[in-house]
Each structure stands twice: as C-alpha cells, then as structure tokens.
Amino acid sequence: MNHWPRKQEVNLNTVPGYEDLEQVLSLAYDRAAKGKGKERHADDLPFRDQWIIEGLEIHGIGAALFQAEKKIREVKNIKDPQAKANELLDVMVYMAAAVLVLSRQAKDSIAPGRVPEKAFYYGDATLDQLEEVTHGRI
C-alpha cells in the first residue's frame, strides 16, 4: 500500500498553512485503520480496545516510547524511501496511542507516575522511584 502524501479533498476545518501536517497525520491514521494495523493487529476491535492500548495501560507509556525509538533507529538502515516513511508513520501511531492512554488516565484521575499494582512499568518510574532503586532502598 502506497502511503506517500497524495492530493486530498480540502478539509474546511484545516488551518491554512497546515495542510501538509494534516495530510501526514491522515496517512498515519490510514496505515493503522486501513493498512498494516488493521491487517496485523486489530483483531476486528476498535483502536481503543486493541493490544496497542491495553499493553500501554499495563506496561506504561514507556513501552510506546521504546517501540518508537526502536523504529526510529531502524529507519537509518532502511534503503527504500517508502519503507522509511511507513516506519515513521507507525511511530506516529504509537505516540497517538500513548496520548490516548494518558488521556484515559487523566480522565480516570490516575496521576501520572502512579503504578497500578498489577503493572510492570518500563519507562514511567518517577525520579524518586529511580533514586530508591539506584541506592538499593527498594
């Protein structure tokens, strides 16, 4: 599936000068909703109920940050410009998922950094928690 920016109908809500940004964000949406994401990961579930969201709720948004960084590092070694663009569009989807999880946490009054008992957090420890681990107090 070709995801290079293409001419789209004008969205009347688009702020002049931001059409290119809207188009790229739309490509990331298409990749998740109609392309690779739907084909490989959706399991016929809405985005909010897919593993990308559930996993971040369990493991913290650090998992999305790790996955995004991994994809960004891989881009250096990809020769095909389309494949590079696809990886970067996937990064945008991971970041959108992280924003959705943060939004849910705020709505549910879960303070950032509060670790649910069942969770294993990869990257969301507070500085105080990291200091405790570093000094052997945990």
N, CA, C and O atoms as a GROMACS GRO file, in nm:
protein
  552
    1MET      N    1   0.085  -0.118   0.000
    1MET     CA    2   0.000   0.000   0.000
    1MET      C    3   0.089   0.124   0.000
    1MET      O    4   0.177   0.137   0.085
    2ASN      N    5   0.067   0.214  -0.093
    2ASN     CA    6   0.148   0.334  -0.106
    2ASN      C    7   0.094   0.442  -0.013
    2ASN      O    8  -0.023   0.479  -0.020
    3HIS      N    9   0.181   0.493   0.075
    3HIS     CA   10   0.140   0.592   0.173
    3HIS      C   11   0.204   0.729   0.150
    3HIS      O   12   0.200   0.815   0.237
    4TRP      N   13   0.262   0.748   0.032
    4TRP     CA   14   0.321   0.879   0.007
    4TRP      C   15   0.211   0.983   0.006
    4TRP      O   16   0.099   0.955  -0.035
    5PRO      N   17   0.243   1.104   0.051
    5PRO     CA   18   0.140   1.209   0.050
    5PRO      C   19   0.076   1.222  -0.087
    5PRO      O   20   0.144   1.220  -0.190
    6ARG      N   21  -0.052   1.234  -0.084
    6ARG     CA   22  -0.130   1.243  -0.208
    6ARG      C   23  -0.227   1.359  -0.194
    6ARG      O   24  -0.260   1.402  -0.083
    7LYS      N   25  -0.273   1.407  -0.307
    7LYS     CA   26  -0.372   1.514  -0.303
    7LYS      C   27  -0.500   1.462  -0.240
    7LYS      O   28  -0.549   1.356  -0.276
    8GLN      N   29  -0.553   1.538  -0.147
    8GLN     CA   30  -0.679   1.501  -0.082
    8GLN      C   31  -0.777   1.616  -0.102
    8GLN      O   32  -0.740   1.728  -0.135
    9GLU      N   33  -0.903   1.583  -0.080
    9GLU     CA   34  -1.002   1.690  -0.083
    9GLU      C   35  -0.971   1.787   0.030
    9GLU      O   36  -0.920   1.748   0.135
   10VAL      N   37  -1.002   1.911   0.010
   10VAL     CA   38  -0.976   2.013   0.110
   10VAL      C   39  -1.072   1.995   0.227
   10VAL      O   40  -1.194   1.988   0.208
   11ASN      N   41  -1.018   1.988   0.347
   11ASN     CA   42  -1.098   1.983   0.468
   11ASN      C   43  -1.124   2.127   0.509
   11ASN      O   44  -1.030   2.204   0.530
   12LEU      N   45  -1.249   2.164   0.521
   12LEU     CA   46  -1.283   2.303   0.552
   12LEU      C   47  -1.238   2.344   0.692
   12LEU      O   48  -1.235   2.464   0.723
   13ASN      N   49  -1.204   2.247   0.778
   13ASN     CA   50  -1.157   2.279   0.913
   13ASN      C   51  -1.006   2.296   0.920
   13ASN      O   52  -0.953   2.332   1.025
   14THR      N   53  -0.936   2.270   0.811
   14THR     CA   54  -0.791   2.280   0.811
   14THR      C   55  -0.748   2.425   0.821
   14THR      O   56  -0.801   2.512   0.752
   15VAL      N   57  -0.651   2.449   0.909
   15VAL     CA   58  -0.596   2.582   0.923
   15VAL      C   59  -0.502   2.606   0.805
   15VAL      O   60  -0.414   2.524   0.779
   16PRO      N   61  -0.519   2.716   0.735
   16PRO     CA   62  -0.429   2.744   0.622
   16PRO      C   63  -0.283   2.737   0.665
   16PRO      O   64  -0.244   2.791   0.768
   17GLY      N   65  -0.205   2.670   0.583
   17GLY     CA   66  -0.063   2.652   0.612
   17GLY      C   67  -0.032   2.522   0.683
   17GLY      O   68   0.085   2.486   0.698
   18TYR      N   69  -0.134   2.450   0.727
   18TYR     CA   70  -0.114   2.323   0.800
   18TYR      C   71  -0.167   2.203   0.722
   18TYR      O   72  -0.183   2.094   0.777
   19GLU      N   73  -0.194   2.223   0.594
   19GLU     CA   74  -0.248   2.116   0.511
   19GLU      C   75  -0.152   1.996   0.504
   19GLU      O   76  -0.197   1.881   0.508
   20ASP      N   77  -0.022   2.022   0.493
   20ASP     CA   78   0.076   1.913   0.485
   20ASP      C   79   0.076   1.830   0.613
   20ASP      O   80   0.084   1.707   0.608
   21LEU      N   81   0.069   1.896   0.727
   21LEU     CA   82   0.064   1.824   0.855
   21LEU      C   83  -0.061   1.738   0.863
   21LEU      O   84  -0.054   1.622   0.903
   22GLU      N   85  -0.175   1.793   0.825
   22GLU     CA   86  -0.299   1.717   0.826
   22GLU      C   87  -0.287   1.594   0.736
   22GLU      O   88  -0.335   1.486   0.770
   23GLN      N   89  -0.225   1.612   0.623
   23GLN     CA   90  -0.212   1.502   0.528
   23GLN      C   91  -0.125   1.390   0.584
   23GLN      O   92  -0.161   1.272   0.570
   24VAL      N   93  -0.013   1.423   0.646
   24VAL     CA   94   0.075   1.321   0.703
   24VAL      C   95   0.006   1.251   0.820
   24VAL      O   96   0.014   1.128   0.832
   25LEU      N   97  -0.063   1.325   0.906
   25LEU     CA   98  -0.137   1.263   1.016
   25LEU      C   99  -0.246   1.169   0.961
   25LEU      O  100  -0.272   1.064   1.018
   26SER      N  101  -0.307   1.209   0.852
   26SER     CA  102  -0.408   1.125   0.788
   26SER      C  103  -0.346   0.996   0.734
   26SER      O  104  -0.410   0.891   0.738
   27LEU      N  105  -0.223   1.004   0.684
   27LEU     CA  106  -0.155   0.884   0.635
   27LEU      C  107  -0.128   0.786   0.750
   27LEU      O  108  -0.143   0.664   0.733
   28ALA      N  109  -0.090   0.838   0.866
   28ALA     CA  110  -0.068   0.751   0.983
   28ALA      C  111  -0.200   0.685   1.023
   28ALA      O  112  -0.203   0.566   1.054
   29TYR      N  113  -0.308   0.762   1.022
   29TYR     CA  114  -0.441   0.708   1.051
   29TYR      C  115  -0.475   0.596   0.952
   29TYR      O  116  -0.517   0.487   0.993
   30ASP      N  117  -0.457   0.622   0.824
   30ASP     CA  118  -0.488   0.521   0.722
   30ASP      C  119  -0.406   0.395   0.742
   30ASP      O  120  -0.457   0.284   0.725
   31ARG      N  121  -0.280   0.410   0.777
   31ARG     CA  122  -0.193   0.293   0.798
   31ARG      C  123  -0.246   0.208   0.914
   31ARG      O  124  -0.243   0.085   0.906
   32ALA      N  125  -0.293   0.271   1.020
   32ALA     CA  126  -0.346   0.197   1.135
   32ALA      C  127  -0.484   0.140   1.108
   32ALA      O  128  -0.511   0.024   1.138
   33ALA      N  129  -0.572   0.221   1.050
   33ALA     CA  130  -0.713   0.184   1.036
   33ALA      C  131  -0.743   0.100   0.912
   33ALA      O  132  -0.838   0.022   0.911
   34LYS      N  133  -0.662   0.117   0.808
   34LYS     CA  134  -0.693   0.051   0.681
   34LYS      C  135  -0.579  -0.036   0.628
   34LYS      O  136  -0.600  -0.118   0.538
   35GLY      N  137  -0.460  -0.019   0.683
   35GLY     CA  138  -0.343  -0.089   0.630
   35GLY      C  139  -0.288  -0.191   0.728
   35GLY      O  140  -0.360  -0.279   0.776
   36LYS      N  141  -0.159  -0.177   0.756
   36LYS     CA  142  -0.086  -0.274   0.839
   36LYS      C  143  -0.152  -0.295   0.975
   36LYS      O  144  -0.167  -0.408   1.019
   37GLY      N  145  -0.192  -0.189   1.040
   37GLY     CA  146  -0.252  -0.201   1.173
   37GLY      C  147  -0.378  -0.286   1.172
   37GLY      O  148  -0.395  -0.373   1.256
   38LYS      N  149  -0.464  -0.259   1.076
   38LYS     CA  150  -0.589  -0.336   1.066
   38LYS      C  151  -0.561  -0.480   1.030
   38LYS      O  152  -0.621  -0.572   1.086
   39GLU      N  153  -0.470  -0.501   0.935
   39GLU     CA  154  -0.440  -0.636   0.886
   39GLU      C  155  -0.372  -0.723   0.991
   39GLU      O  156  -0.403  -0.842   1.003
   40ARG      N  157  -0.279  -0.665   1.066
   40ARG     CA  158  -0.196  -0.747   1.155
   40ARG      C  159  -0.235  -0.741   1.302
   40ARG      O  160  -0.208  -0.836   1.376
   41HIS      N  161  -0.298  -0.632   1.345
   41HIS     CA  162  -0.310  -0.610   1.489
   41HIS      C  163  -0.452  -0.586   1.541
   41HIS      O  164  -0.474  -0.596   1.662
   42ALA      N  165  -0.545  -0.553   1.456
   42ALA     CA  166  -0.676  -0.505   1.504
   42ALA      C  167  -0.764  -0.614   1.563
   42ALA      O  168  -0.840  -0.587   1.656
   43ASP      N  169  -0.757  -0.735   1.512
   43ASP     CA  170  -0.845  -0.843   1.558
   43ASP      C  171  -0.992  -0.800   1.559
   43ASP      O  172  -1.069  -0.840   1.646
   44ASP      N  173  -1.029  -0.718   1.461
   44ASP     CA  174  -1.166  -0.668   1.448
   44ASP      C  175  -1.213  -0.588   1.569
   44ASP      O  176  -1.333  -0.578   1.594
   45LEU      N  177  -1.120  -0.530   1.644
   45LEU     CA  178  -1.154  -0.447   1.760
   45LEU      C  179  -1.135  -0.300   1.726
   45LEU      O  180  -1.052  -0.266   1.642
   46PRO      N  181  -1.211  -0.211   1.791
   46PRO     CA  182  -1.183  -0.068   1.774
   46PRO      C  183  -1.044  -0.036   1.831
   46PRO      O  184  -0.994  -0.107   1.918
   47PHE      N  185  -0.984   0.068   1.783
   47PHE     CA  186  -0.847   0.104   1.823
   47PHE      C  187  -0.833   0.108   1.975
   47PHE      O  188  -0.736   0.058   2.030
   48ARG      N  189  -0.931   0.169   2.042
   48ARG     CA  190  -0.922   0.187   2.188
   48ARG      C  191  -0.920   0.055   2.264
   48ARG      O  192  -0.881   0.052   2.380
   49ASP      N  193  -0.961  -0.056   2.199
   49ASP     CA  194  -0.964  -0.187   2.265
   49ASP      C  195  -0.855  -0.281   2.215
   49ASP      O  196  -0.851  -0.397   2.255
   50GLN      N  197  -0.766  -0.232   2.129
   50GLN     CA  198  -0.661  -0.316   2.075
   50GLN      C  199  -0.544  -0.327   2.172
   50GLN      O  200  -0.531  -0.248   2.266
   51TRP      N  201  -0.459  -0.426   2.147
   51TRP     CA  202  -0.345  -0.452   2.235
   51TRP      C  203  -0.252  -0.331   2.246
   51TRP      O  204  -0.192  -0.311   2.351
   52ILE      N  205  -0.239  -0.250   2.141
   52ILE     CA  206  -0.151  -0.133   2.149
   52ILE      C  207  -0.191  -0.044   2.266
   52ILE      O  208  -0.104   0.014   2.332
   53ILE      N  209  -0.321  -0.032   2.294
   53ILE     CA  210  -0.370   0.049   2.405
   53ILE      C  211  -0.362  -0.030   2.535
   53ILE      O  212  -0.311   0.019   2.636
   54GLU      N  213  -0.413  -0.153   2.533
   54GLU     CA  214  -0.413  -0.236   2.655
   54GLU      C  215  -0.271  -0.257   2.707
   54GLU      O  216  -0.246  -0.249   2.827
   55GLY      N  217  -0.179  -0.284   2.615
   55GLY     CA  218  -0.040  -0.303   2.656
   55GLY      C  219   0.018  -0.181   2.723
   55GLY      O  220   0.092  -0.194   2.821
   56LEU      N  221  -0.014  -0.063   2.673
   56LEU     CA  222   0.036   0.060   2.735
   56LEU      C  223  -0.028   0.084   2.870
   56LEU      O  224   0.035   0.140   2.960
   57GLU      N  225  -0.153   0.044   2.885
   57GLU     CA  226  -0.218   0.058   3.016
   57GLU      C  227  -0.155  -0.036   3.118
   57GLU      O  228  -0.149  -0.003   3.237
   58ILE      N  229  -0.108  -0.150   3.074
   58ILE     CA  230  -0.044  -0.246   3.164
   58ILE      C  231   0.101  -0.207   3.191
   58ILE      O  232   0.146  -0.207   3.306
   59HIS      N  233   0.175  -0.175   3.083
   59HIS     CA  234   0.320  -0.155   3.094
   59HIS      C  235   0.363  -0.009   3.101
   59HIS      O  236   0.481   0.019   3.123
   60GLY      N  237   0.271   0.083   3.082
   60GLY     CA  238   0.305   0.225   3.084
   60GLY      C  239   0.345   0.276   2.947
   60GLY      O  240   0.378   0.198   2.857
   61ILE      N  241   0.341   0.407   2.932
   61ILE     CA  242   0.370   0.464   2.801
   61ILE      C  243   0.518   0.451   2.763
   61ILE      O  244   0.554   0.474   2.648
   62GLY      N  245   0.601   0.415   2.859
   62GLY     CA  246   0.741   0.388   2.826
   62GLY      C  247   0.755   0.279   2.721
   62GLY      O  248   0.850   0.279   2.643
   63ALA      N  249   0.659   0.187   2.719
   63ALA     CA  250   0.662   0.081   2.618
   63ALA      C  251   0.645   0.141   2.478
   63ALA      O  252   0.711   0.097   2.384
   64ALA      N  253   0.558   0.240   2.464
   64ALA     CA  254   0.539   0.307   2.334
   64ALA      C  255   0.662   0.388   2.298
   64ALA      O  256   0.702   0.393   2.181
   65LEU      N  257   0.723   0.452   2.397
   65LEU     CA  258   0.843   0.530   2.371
   65LEU      C  259   0.956   0.439   2.324
   65LEU      O  260   1.031   0.474   2.232
   66PHE      N  261   0.969   0.323   2.387
   66PHE     CA  262   1.070   0.226   2.345
   66PHE      C  263   1.044   0.181   2.201
   66PHE      O  264   1.136   0.180   2.119
   67GLN      N  265   0.920   0.144   2.172
   67GLN     CA  266   0.887   0.094   2.039
   67GLN      C  267   0.913   0.202   1.933
   67GLN      O  268   0.965   0.173   1.825
   68ALA      N  269   0.877   0.326   1.965
   68ALA     CA  270   0.902   0.437   1.872
   68ALA      C  271   1.052   0.457   1.850
   68ALA      O  272   1.096   0.475   1.736
   69GLU      N  273   1.129   0.453   1.958
   69GLU     CA  274   1.273   0.471   1.944
   69GLU      C  275   1.334   0.358   1.861
   69GLU      O  276   1.421   0.382   1.777
   70LYS      N  277   1.288   0.237   1.884
   70LYS     CA  278   1.337   0.122   1.807
   70LYS      C  279   1.312   0.143   1.657
   70LYS      O  280   1.401   0.120   1.575
   71LYS      N  281   1.192   0.185   1.623
   71LYS     CA  282   1.158   0.207   1.482
   71LYS      C  283   1.240   0.323   1.425
   71LYS      O  284   1.286   0.315   1.310
   72ILE      N  285   1.260   0.427   1.501
   72ILE     CA  286   1.338   0.541   1.454
   72ILE      C  287   1.482   0.500   1.426
   72ILE      O  288   1.540   0.541   1.326
   73ARG      N  289   1.539   0.418   1.514
   73ARG     CA  290   1.676   0.370   1.491
   73ARG      C  291   1.683   0.281   1.366
   73ARG      O  292   1.782   0.285   1.292
   74GLU      N  293   1.579   0.201   1.343
   74GLU     CA  294   1.577   0.112   1.227
   74GLU      C  295   1.571   0.190   1.096
   74GLU      O  296   1.620   0.142   0.993
   75VAL      N  297   1.511   0.307   1.097
   75VAL     CA  298   1.494   0.387   0.975
   75VAL      C  299   1.629   0.416   0.910
   75VAL      O  300   1.638   0.421   0.787
   76LYS      N  301   1.734   0.435   0.990
   76LYS     CA  302   1.867   0.464   0.934
   76LYS      C  303   1.914   0.356   0.838
   76LYS      O  304   1.986   0.384   0.742
   77ASN      N  305   1.874   0.232   0.864
   77ASN     CA  306   1.924   0.119   0.787
   77ASN      C  307   1.832   0.076   0.673
   77ASN      O  308   1.863  -0.017   0.600
   78ILE      N  309   1.721   0.142   0.659
   78ILE     CA  310   1.625   0.108   0.553
   78ILE      C  311   1.660   0.189   0.429
   78ILE      O  312   1.674   0.311   0.436
   79LYS      N  313   1.673   0.122   0.318
   79LYS     CA  314   1.710   0.190   0.193
   79LYS      C  315   1.590   0.248   0.119
   79LYS      O  316   1.598   0.358   0.063
   80ASP      N  317   1.480   0.176   0.119
   80ASP     CA  318   1.361   0.216   0.044
   80ASP      C  319   1.291   0.335   0.112
   80ASP      O  320   1.250   0.324   0.227
   81PRO      N  321   1.276   0.448   0.041
   81PRO     CA  322   1.212   0.566   0.100
   81PRO      C  323   1.068   0.538   0.147
   81PRO      O  324   1.026   0.592   0.250
   82GLN      N  325   0.994   0.456   0.074
   82GLN     CA  326   0.857   0.424   0.115
   82GLN      C  327   0.856   0.347   0.246
   82GLN      O  328   0.774   0.374   0.334
   83ALA      N  329   0.947   0.252   0.260
   83ALA     CA  330   0.956   0.173   0.383
   83ALA      C  331   0.997   0.262   0.500
   83ALA      O  332   0.948   0.244   0.612
   84LYS      N  333   1.085   0.359   0.476
   84LYS     CA  334   1.123   0.454   0.580
   84LYS      C  335   1.001   0.534   0.626
   84LYS      O  336   0.976   0.550   0.745
   85ALA      N  337   0.926   0.584   0.528
   85ALA     CA  338   0.806   0.662   0.560
   85ALA      C  339   0.707   0.578   0.640
   85ALA      O  340   0.647   0.627   0.735
   86ASN      N  341   0.691   0.452   0.602
   86ASN     CA  342   0.597   0.364   0.673
   86ASN      C  343   0.637   0.346   0.819
   86ASN      O  344   0.552   0.350   0.908
   87GLU      N  345   0.766   0.327   0.843
   87GLU     CA  346   0.813   0.312   0.981
   87GLU      C  347   0.783   0.437   1.062
   87GLU      O  348   0.740   0.429   1.178
   88LEU      N  349   0.806   0.553   1.002
   88LEU     CA  350   0.781   0.678   1.074
   88LEU      C  351   0.632   0.700   1.096
   88LEU      O  352   0.592   0.757   1.199
   89LEU      N  353   0.548   0.658   1.003
   89LEU     CA  354   0.403   0.665   1.024
   89LEU      C  355   0.363   0.574   1.140
   89LEU      O  356   0.275   0.609   1.218
   90ASP      N  357   0.426   0.457   1.151
   90ASP     CA  358   0.398   0.367   1.263
   90ASP      C  359   0.437   0.432   1.396
   90ASP      O  360   0.366   0.416   1.495
   91VAL      N  361   0.548   0.506   1.397
   91VAL     CA  362   0.589   0.578   1.518
   91VAL      C  363   0.479   0.675   1.560
   91VAL      O  364   0.448   0.687   1.679
   92MET      N  365   0.420   0.742   1.464
   92MET     CA  366   0.313   0.838   1.495
   92MET      C  367   0.194   0.767   1.559
   92MET      O  368   0.130   0.822   1.648
   93VAL      N  369   0.164   0.646   1.514
   93VAL     CA  370   0.052   0.571   1.571
   93VAL      C  371   0.084   0.532   1.715
   93VAL      O  372  -0.003   0.541   1.802
   94TYR      N  373   0.208   0.489   1.742
   94TYR     CA  374   0.246   0.459   1.881
   94TYR      C  375   0.232   0.583   1.970
   94TYR      O  376   0.185   0.573   2.083
   95MET      N  377   0.272   0.697   1.920
   95MET     CA  378   0.262   0.819   2.000
   95MET      C  379   0.115   0.858   2.023
   95MET      O  380   0.079   0.905   2.131
   96ALA      N  381   0.032   0.838   1.922
   96ALA     CA  382  -0.112   0.864   1.938
   96ALA      C  383  -0.170   0.772   2.045
   96ALA      O  384  -0.252   0.815   2.126
   97ALA      N  385  -0.130   0.645   2.045
   97ALA     CA  386  -0.178   0.551   2.146
   97ALA      C  387  -0.134   0.596   2.284
   97ALA      O  388  -0.212   0.588   2.379
   98ALA      N  389  -0.011   0.644   2.297
   98ALA     CA  390   0.037   0.693   2.427
   98ALA      C  391  -0.045   0.812   2.474
   98ALA      O  392  -0.079   0.822   2.592
   99VAL      N  393  -0.078   0.902   2.383
   99VAL     CA  394  -0.160   1.018   2.419
   99VAL      C  395  -0.299   0.973   2.464
   99VAL      O  396  -0.353   1.027   2.561
  100LEU      N  397  -0.356   0.875   2.395
  100LEU     CA  398  -0.487   0.823   2.436
  100LEU      C  399  -0.483   0.761   2.575
  100LEU      O  400  -0.574   0.782   2.655
  101VAL      N  401  -0.378   0.687   2.604
  101VAL     CA  402  -0.364   0.627   2.737
  101VAL      C  403  -0.348   0.735   2.843
  101VAL      O  404  -0.410   0.727   2.949
  102LEU      N  405  -0.267   0.836   2.816
  102LEU     CA  406  -0.252   0.946   2.911
  102LEU      C  407  -0.385   1.018   2.933
  102LEU      O  408  -0.418   1.056   3.045
  103SER      N  409  -0.460   1.034   2.827
  103SER     CA  410  -0.590   1.098   2.836
  103SER      C  411  -0.685   1.016   2.923
  103SER      O  412  -0.757   1.071   3.006
  104ARG      N  413  -0.685   0.884   2.902
  104ARG     CA  414  -0.769   0.796   2.985
  104ARG      C  415  -0.729   0.805   3.131
  104ARG      O  416  -0.815   0.812   3.219
  105GLN      N  417  -0.599   0.807   3.157
  105GLN     CA  418  -0.551   0.814   3.295
  105GLN      C  419  -0.595   0.944   3.361
  105GLN      O  420  -0.635   0.945   3.477
  106ALA      N  421  -0.587   1.054   3.287
  106ALA     CA  422  -0.629   1.183   3.342
  106ALA      C  423  -0.779   1.182   3.370
  106ALA      O  424  -0.825   1.231   3.473
  107LYS      N  425  -0.854   1.127   3.276
  107LYS     CA  426  -1.000   1.119   3.292
  107LYS      C  427  -1.037   1.031   3.411
  107LYS      O  428  -1.133   1.059   3.482
  108ASP      N  429  -0.962   0.924   3.431
  108ASP     CA  430  -0.988   0.830   3.540
  108ASP      C  431  -0.922   0.875   3.670
  108ASP      O  432  -0.921   0.801   3.768
  109SER      N  433  -0.865   0.995   3.670
  109SER     CA  434  -0.798   1.050   3.788
  109SER      C  435  -0.681   0.964   3.834
  109SER      O  436  -0.653   0.955   3.954
  110ILE      N  437  -0.614   0.901   3.740
  110ILE     CA  438  -0.492   0.829   3.774
  110ILE      C  439  -0.377   0.926   3.752
  110ILE      O  440  -0.353   0.970   3.640
  111ALA      N  441  -0.308   0.957   3.857
  111ALA     CA  442  -0.198   1.053   3.848
  111ALA      C  443  -0.083   0.995   3.768
  111ALA      O  444  -0.052   0.877   3.783
  112PRO      N  445  -0.020   1.075   3.682
  112PRO     CA  446   0.098   1.025   3.610
  112PRO      C  447   0.202   0.975   3.709
  112PRO      O  448   0.227   1.039   3.811
  113GLY      N  449   0.262   0.862   3.680
  113GLY     CA  450   0.361   0.805   3.770
  113GLY      C  451   0.304   0.709   3.872
  113GLY      O  452   0.379   0.635   3.935
  114ARG      N  453   0.170   0.708   3.889
  114ARG     CA  454   0.108   0.614   3.983
  114ARG      C  455   0.106   0.476   3.916
  114ARG      O  456   0.050   0.460   3.807
  115VAL      N  457   0.166   0.380   3.979
  115VAL     CA  458   0.180   0.249   3.919
  115VAL      C  459   0.072   0.156   3.975
  115VAL      O  460   0.074   0.124   4.094
  116PRO      N  461  -0.023   0.112   3.891
  116PRO     CA  462  -0.120   0.014   3.939
  116PRO      C  463  -0.048  -0.111   3.988
  116PRO      O  464   0.056  -0.147   3.934
  117GLU      N  465  -0.102  -0.175   4.088
  117GLU     CA  466  -0.036  -0.291   4.149
  117GLU      C  467   0.000  -0.399   4.048
  117GLU      O  468   0.105  -0.462   4.061
  118LYS      N  469  -0.085  -0.422   3.948
  118LYS     CA  470  -0.061  -0.532   3.854
  118LYS      C  471   0.036  -0.496   3.742
  118LYS      O  472   0.071  -0.582   3.662
  119ALA      N  473   0.081  -0.372   3.735
  119ALA     CA  474   0.157  -0.325   3.619
  119ALA      C  475   0.307  -0.345   3.635
  119ALA      O  476   0.361  -0.343   3.746
  120PHE      N  477   0.372  -0.363   3.523
  120PHE     CA  478   0.517  -0.361   3.514
  120PHE      C  479   0.549  -0.241   3.426
  120PHE      O  480   0.511  -0.239   3.309
  121TYR      N  481   0.616  -0.143   3.479
  121TYR     CA  482   0.642  -0.023   3.402
  121TYR      C  483   0.784  -0.024   3.348
  121TYR      O  484   0.880  -0.048   3.421
  122TYR      N  485   0.796   0.003   3.218
  122TYR     CA  486   0.926   0.003   3.153
  122TYR      C  487   0.992   0.140   3.154
  122TYR      O  488   1.114   0.149   3.149
  123GLY      N  489   0.915   0.245   3.160
  123GLY     CA  490   0.978   0.375   3.147
  123GLY      C  491   0.910   0.488   3.218
  123GLY      O  492   0.941   0.605   3.193
  124ASP      N  493   0.817   0.458   3.306
  124ASP     CA  494   0.739   0.565   3.367
  124ASP      C  495   0.768   0.584   3.516
  124ASP      O  496   0.689   0.648   3.586
  125ALA      N  497   0.879   0.532   3.564
  125ALA     CA  498   0.912   0.548   3.704
  125ALA      C  499   0.939   0.695   3.733
  125ALA      O  500   0.993   0.767   3.649
  126THR      N  501   0.902   0.739   3.852
  126THR     CA  502   0.931   0.876   3.891
  126THR      C  503   1.078   0.888   3.927
  126THR      O  504   1.145   0.786   3.948
  127LEU      N  505   1.129   1.009   3.936
  127LEU     CA  506   1.268   1.028   3.974
  127LEU      C  507   1.294   0.973   4.114
  127LEU      O  508   1.399   0.915   4.140
  128ASP      N  509   1.196   0.991   4.204
  128ASP     CA  510   1.211   0.937   4.340
  128ASP      C  511   1.223   0.785   4.337
  128ASP      O  512   1.305   0.728   4.408
  129GLN      N  513   1.140   0.718   4.255
  129GLN     CA  514   1.148   0.573   4.244
  129GLN      C  515   1.282   0.529   4.189
  129GLN      O  516   1.341   0.433   4.237
  130LEU      N  517   1.331   0.600   4.087
  130LEU     CA  518   1.461   0.565   4.029
  130LEU      C  519   1.573   0.583   4.132
  130LEU      O  520   1.665   0.502   4.138
  131GLU      N  521   1.564   0.689   4.211
  131GLU     CA  522   1.666   0.712   4.314
  131GLU      C  523   1.662   0.602   4.419
  131GLU      O  524   1.767   0.556   4.464
  132GLU      N  525   1.543   0.559   4.457
  132GLU     CA  526   1.529   0.450   4.554
  132GLU      C  527   1.595   0.322   4.500
  132GLU      O  528   1.667   0.254   4.573
  133VAL      N  529   1.570   0.290   4.375
  133VAL     CA  530   1.628   0.170   4.315
  133VAL      C  531   1.779   0.184   4.306
  133VAL      O  532   1.852   0.091   4.338
  134THR      N  533   1.826   0.300   4.262
  134THR     CA  534   1.968   0.324   4.244
  134THR      C  535   2.045   0.310   4.375
  134THR      O  536   2.157   0.260   4.377
  135HIS      N  537   1.985   0.354   4.482
  135HIS     CA  538   2.053   0.349   4.612
  135HIS      C  539   2.018   0.224   4.691
  135HIS      O  540   2.049   0.215   4.810
  136GLY      N  541   1.954   0.128   4.627
  136GLY     CA  542   1.927   0.000   4.692
  136GLY      C  543   1.824   0.003   4.803
  136GLY      O  544   1.823  -0.085   4.888
  137ARG      N  545   1.738   0.103   4.803
  137ARG     CA  546   1.639   0.113   4.909
  137ARG      C  547   1.510   0.038   4.874
  137ARG      O  548   1.420   0.028   4.957
  138ILE      N  549   1.502  -0.014   4.752
  138ILE     CA  550   1.384  -0.093   4.714
  138ILE      C  551   1.430  -0.233   4.686
  138ILE      O  552   1.348  -0.319   4.652
   0.00000   0.00000   0.00000
